[in-house]
Amino acid sequence: MTLHLPDAHGALRAYEPRTGPLALTPGAPFTSRTVFSAAHVVADPYADTTPDSPAAVDWDATLAFRRHLWSHGLGVAEAMDTAQRGMGLDWAGAAELIRRSAAEAKAAGGRIACGVGTDQLTGPSNLTEVRAAYEEQLAVVEESGAQAILMASRALAAAAGGPEDYLEVYGHLLRQAAEPVILHWLGPMFDPALEGYWGSSDLDAATDTFLDVIAAHPDKVDGIKVSLLDAQREIDLRRRLPKGVRCYTGDDFHYPELIAGDEQGFSHALLGIFDPLGPLAAQAVRVLDTGDREGFRALLDPTVELSRHLFQAPTRFYKTGVVFLAWLAGHQSHFTMVGGLQSARSLPHFARAYELADTLGLFPDPKLAEERMRNLLSLYGVDR
């Protein structure tokens, strides 16, 4: 049946939903690339909360979604930006998420890496407090048996006086880390509080400091996750990494070409867009495992328009589109988010996300997605 979807100008346009999904089946882990999907959390829709309350999480649905990702061979990047760290999920909720997901990973035989930050600090902090906060979270992740991802810290960005403070804090953490970690550089388009990270708003100078941290402790750095939405900068950076240190792309605008790589190397992946794209992304990487870069690009290139739509400015609200698509795909029974973030995007934005995802065949049950989209339209007053 025809849906009438609102566009950005307030007009309704007719759209004919597809009738069948892509045939995407679970499969084995990959051989040519290490691929993580940063995963969202499912809110408890029956909890009596406010946007300022601690997150109320539906643990059954949240963990079921992680089993879905593992079944397709993807690793899970847990308690990251996609899980609304600092945008609805506080450290207490993140710590519980890490413990529960790490235990589930052991039971399912899935790969997991978890975010280590400083978000238990709620006010102005000095460098000693920042370092202690990082240490507390690193201990939780290591005790859970997961790999650690050292995330960019708002508190460190505020407290640091220059590059030397980043070198000191990260050097201390890397020296005490039990196993090699992933370092995460999240750009200000994802979090404006991270402007000037690594001690400078000049990205060339910041890159030099970032590389100095890695060069001082290459044995403690498994890889870096770069989320700057600048493909050439990522390519230049990965070519300067010490041997054995991986680059995990976090570029949700240019991921197909960065993962495919060139004659001088390639990026692995740790991506928020692989939450809604999980099965299709997994199939594409398995094609790449055979050496077929053209086949990989043929599968993944058409998804970029959807990713760019979800991650459009203000980029930090991409989580709303990710959870919206999870609801349409049947991974959760409702479209409610921790912190009330379901209100962060407009109806025209949702309509276009639905259309792009449906055209790609991402919904396992297109009829269910259509019914849920129709219900949302009705809620907003679209009665035809």
Protein Blocks (a to p, Z undefined) as FASTA:
>chain_A
ZZddddfkopacdddddfbdcddddddddfkbccdddddddddfkbccdfkbccdddfkl
mmmmmmmmmmnopacdehifknopoilpafklmmmmmmmmmmmmmmnopacdddddfklp
cbdcdfklmmmmmmmmmmmmmmnopacdddddfklmmmpgbfklmmmmmmmmmmmpmbdc
ddddddfklomklgoihhiablklmmmmmmmmmmmmmmlmnbacddehpaklmmmmmmmp
cehiacddfbfklmmmmmnopakbccddddfklmmmmmmmmmmmmmmmnopaklmmmmmm
mmmmmmmmmmpccfklmmmmmmmmmmmnopacbdcdehhlmmmpcfklmmmmmmmmmmno
pafblmlmmmmmmmmmmmnopaZZ
